[in-house]
Amino acid sequence: MKSKSFKIQELVPLSIVGLFHEDVLWNMIDDKLIKSIDKIKEVFPKGSIIINNYLWSGDRNQSGIRTKNSKYYSEGSMHSVGKAVDMIFTAYTVDEVREYILANQQEFPLIGGLELASWLHVDVRARRKGRIFMFDTNGIQVKYE
């Protein structure tokens, strides 16, 4: 499945773009993640959503899939299996996007995890007790009402 809103280079690091055909790269990304990020873009249409931006000479290269050669790689991370992205927004604050998703979880049924950080980490892990799992940058669960 391909995204309606994002190019493959926004989801994979530059180091693997030339190694595989684009269709292979798309298959590395979980379809649930693609559907979820497209839904976020649909709900928040103004401005840009930045994941990786090296295609436009930006400095973000590890905000989608992370390979073993990434300094941010972690074996248990949703990023390492194509199930997570970190997003920043030009027209919205991360907090307002996160708050909206949490208040309207039924609109985003495939999102299973959100990180409490200065970026929007979105992943498609299984939900906990039917709710999105909130955690801090150390992976520790955050109490969220």
N, C-alpha and C positions, 0 to 999 in steps of 0.2 A: 504494500500500500504506500502511496506517495502522499505527502502533505499538500493541501490546497494553498497553504499560506507561507510555507518555509521551503527553502532550497536545501538539498542534502548537505551542502557545505556548512549550513547553520547547525547541523546536528552531529556531524562527525569531525574529528580532528584532521587537519591538513595532512598529517603524516600517513593517513590511509586513503585519501582521496584518489591518488594516482595508482594505488595498488589493486583496486577492484572496480569493476563495472558499476555504474550508478545503480542498477537494479539490485546488485548484491549489497551495496551500501544501504539501500532502503530496507532490505530484508534484515539488516542488523538492528533496526529500530522496531520496537514493539508496536503493533498496530494500535493498541490501546493508548499508547503515548501520543502517537500521531493524531488520533481522534481528539485526545484531550487538549493538545496544544492548539489544534485548529479551532476547537470550541472556545478556548481562551481568547484567541484572536478575534473570533466572531463576536464575543461579548465585549471585548475591549478593542474596538476597531481603530481608534485614533492613534496617531503616531506609530512608532516602531516598537516591536518586541525584539530584543536582542538576545540571542543565544550565543552562538559563535559568530564573530564578525570579521574574521581574517580575510574573507572574500572581498571586503571593502577596506582593506588595510587596517583593520582594527586589531586590538590586542587580545581578544577573547578566542580561544582555541580549544578549551577543555570543558565547555559548559554543556556538552551533550555526552556522547559516548567517550569514555576514557579508556585508553589502552594501557597495557603494563608499563610502557615507557613514559607515561604521564606522571608528573610529580604529585598529582592529586589522585592517582589511582589507588583504589582500595578494593580488595577482592570481593568483599561483601556488599559493595556499593551498587545501587540500582543503576548508576551511570555505567558500570562495567559490563552490563548486560543489555544496554539499550532501552532501559525502562525509566530514565530520568533525564531531565534537563534543568539548567539554572537559567532564569530569565530576568532581564531588566527591561524597564519600560520607559519610553520617552514622554508619554502623555499622561501617565498614571503613576501613583506611588505604589511601591510593592505592598505596603500595608493595606491600601484600599483594594487591591486585587485579591490579596490573601483573605481579607475579611469578607469580601463578596463570595469567594469560593466556599469558605467555611459556612457562611450564612445560607448558601444555596447549593448545598452538596448534591441535591437531586439533579441539578443541571450538569454536574460533572461526575457521573456515576463511576467512571473508570479511575479517577484520581484516588490513590490510597494513602499518599504521604505528602506532607508539606513541611518544609523546614522554616523555623523562625530565624531569619537572617536578613541581611540587607539586599538580598536578591530573592527571587521566587523560585525555590526548588520545588519541582512538581515530579512526582513519580507515580507509577501505576502498580505498586505492591498491593497485596490484598488488604482490604480495610480491616480495622479492628472493631469488633462489635458493631459493624455496619457504618462506622464513622471514619473520617479521614484521620490518620495518625499524625499528630503534630510532634515535632522534635526539634531540639536545638542543634547548633553546629557541631556538638559532640555526639549527636545521635541519641541524646537522652530525651525521653518523652516529656512533653510540656503539657501541663494541665490546661485544658482549654474548654471553656463552657460555651 
